[in-house]
Amino acid sequence: RHRMVNDLLEHELQNGVHALSIV
């Protein structure tokens, strides 16, 4: 359960970084 949440957070974090890079 914890691992799943961590994976999700990591994925969202990467998406956020990508979005910032695009902007």
N, C-alpha and C positions, 0 to 999 in steps of 0.2 A: 504494500500500500504506500509506504513512504517513498519507495523507489519510484513508483509510478508518478507520484506528485513531483518528485525531484526532476524526473525526465520531462514532465509537462512544463515545469518552471524553466528548465534549461531551454526547451524549444521556444517558449514565449520570449525568453531573454534574447535568443538569437534573432528571432523575428524583429524584436524591438531594435536591436543593433542594426539590422539590415534596413529597417525603415529609416533610422536616423542617418545611415550612410546615404540612402537615396536622397534624403532631404539635404 
